[in-house]
């Protein structure tokens, strides 16, 4: 795969994750605790949705950091090499996750 194709794929994934984050922004807002307008179970459901989305947002942000790091490695000419042992990362592994920073041996 060419550097341009890898960059395009990484940027597309970055865009998808950013869009998901933006779409779920309302779920992370504080939950109103007005007992007159919302019942106790509805508030509990809202709090649960909020907690789950905050956890998902944390995972999305970590993924974005990994993608940004992969783009930096691509620019530096280090893309496709393990950041720990400097061995080449398998093509199939990169195909599954183009932002993966470690070879399979170092990932274990």
C-alpha positions as CSV (number, residue, x, y, z in Angstrom):
1,X,0.0,0.0,0.0
2,X,1.4,3.4,-0.9
3,X,2.0,6.2,1.6
4,X,-0.8,8.2,0.0
5,X,-3.3,5.4,0.4
6,X,-2.2,4.8,4.0
7,X,-2.6,8.5,4.8
8,X,-6.0,8.6,3.1
9,X,-7.2,5.6,5.1
10,X,-5.9,7.0,8.4
11,X,-7.5,10.3,7.7
12,X,-10.8,8.6,6.8
13,X,-10.8,6.7,10.1
14,X,-9.9,9.9,12.0
15,X,-12.9,11.7,10.3
16,X,-15.3,8.8,11.2
17,X,-14.2,8.8,14.9
18,X,-14.4,12.6,15.1
19,X,-18.0,12.5,13.6
20,X,-19.0,9.8,16.1
21,X,-17.7,11.9,18.9
22,X,-19.5,15.0,17.7
23,X,-22.8,13.0,17.2
24,X,-22.6,11.7,20.8
25,X,-21.8,15.0,22.4
26,X,-25.2,15.5,23.9
27,X,-25.0,12.1,25.7
28,X,-22.1,13.4,27.7
29,X,-23.8,16.5,29.0
30,X,-24.7,16.6,32.7
31,X,-28.0,14.9,33.5
32,X,-30.6,17.1,35.1
33,X,-31.8,15.9,38.4
34,X,-35.2,17.5,38.3
35,X,-37.6,15.0,39.9
36,X,-40.7,16.8,38.7
37,X,-39.9,16.3,35.0
38,X,-38.1,13.0,34.9
39,X,-38.7,9.9,37.0
40,X,-36.0,8.1,39.1
41,X,-35.6,5.3,36.6
42,X,-35.3,7.7,33.6
43,X,-32.6,9.6,35.4
44,X,-30.8,6.4,36.2
45,X,-31.0,5.4,32.5
46,X,-29.7,8.8,31.5
47,X,-26.8,8.5,33.9
48,X,-26.0,5.1,32.6
49,X,-26.0,6.3,29.0
50,X,-23.8,9.3,30.0
51,X,-21.3,7.0,31.8
52,X,-21.1,4.6,28.9
53,X,-20.6,7.4,26.4
54,X,-17.9,9.0,28.5
55,X,-16.1,5.7,28.4
56,X,-16.6,5.4,24.7
57,X,-15.3,9.0,24.2
58,X,-12.2,8.2,26.2
59,X,-11.6,5.2,23.9
60,X,-12.2,7.4,20.8
61,X,-9.8,10.0,22.0
62,X,-7.1,7.3,22.6
63,X,-7.7,6.0,19.1
64,X,-7.3,9.5,17.6
65,X,-4.0,9.9,19.4
66,X,-2.8,6.6,17.9
67,X,-3.9,7.7,14.4
68,X,-2.1,11.1,14.8
69,X,1.0,9.2,15.9
70,X,0.8,6.9,12.9
71,X,0.5,9.9,10.6
72,X,3.6,11.4,12.2
73,X,5.4,8.1,11.7
74,X,4.3,8.1,8.1
75,X,5.7,11.6,7.6
76,X,9.0,10.6,9.2
77,X,9.3,7.4,7.2
78,X,9.0,5.2,10.2
79,X,5.5,3.9,9.5
80,X,5.2,0.1,9.5
81,X,8.0,-0.4,12.0
82,X,7.5,-1.3,15.6
83,X,8.1,1.7,18.0
84,X,9.6,-0.7,20.5
85,X,12.0,-3.0,18.6
86,X,12.1,-1.3,15.2
87,X,11.2,-4.5,13.4
88,X,8.7,-4.4,10.5
89,X,5.1,-4.8,11.5
90,X,3.3,-7.5,9.5
91,X,1.3,-6.2,6.5
92,X,-1.8,-8.1,7.6
93,X,-1.6,-6.5,11.1
94,X,-1.4,-3.0,9.5
95,X,-4.2,-3.9,7.2
96,X,-6.5,-4.7,10.2
97,X,-5.4,-1.6,12.2
98,X,-3.3,1.0,10.2
99,X,-2.5,2.9,13.4
100,X,-1.0,-0.1,15.3
101,X,2.4,1.0,16.7
102,X,3.7,-2.4,17.8
103,X,4.7,-5.7,16.1
104,X,2.9,-8.8,17.2
105,X,5.8,-9.9,19.4
106,X,6.1,-6.6,21.3
107,X,2.3,-6.4,21.6
108,X,2.3,-9.6,23.6
